[in-house]
């Protein structure tokens, strides 16, 4: 248990569905991240939030919509996804951006998303 | 932009032996952090070790140590006395944009421990 919890663990959705991924951290961190992990590719940063403010959108398609209502919760809203969006989506948190320990990130177990 | 290269897609080591995983990186930052993460089949990314670039001394965490060569932009991970529980994917990562851009990861090395 690293203090970062993601739900659901697995999700299968059709291309016309709307679903949301949830991430919650109990570490008192102020920065949260969404990463995408596809087979045979490095982890790709999608979004960064610092103190609830989005600081990075790494050219992610608009069919992915993040939401950070507070420093402990992060959502990723999904709509009209494509099969190539199937991947493991990892949430992470860190004390803060540019903090004294660098961007030492703590990860959740991920949501395995399959788009059919 | 930062890049991280892990040239070994897969490594195998006998239990109790020592193995070294290689990593090279490129960054325009003068002050940055480097990390090794482990991802077992449970999928949870777990921090193994962290190195501050401004520190010349190599980081050590129990059986895990790094060989940090700043000029060569090399950051290898040495695992001593390998154990079955060390079997996992290992990812090297560099902090990006002073931290504002999260972490840039390599493609990973799959470590197999042979009993």
Interface residues (C-beta under 8 A of the other chain):
Chain A: X2 X33 X35 X40 X41 X42 X43 X45 X48 X50 X55 X56 X58 X88 X90 X92 X94 X97 X98 X99 X101 X102 X103 X104 X105 X106 X107 X108 X109 X110 X112
Chain B: X4 X32 X33 X35 X37 X42 X43 X44 X45 X46 X47 X50 X52 X91 X95 X96 X98 X99 X100 X101 X102 X103 X104 X105 X106 X107 X108
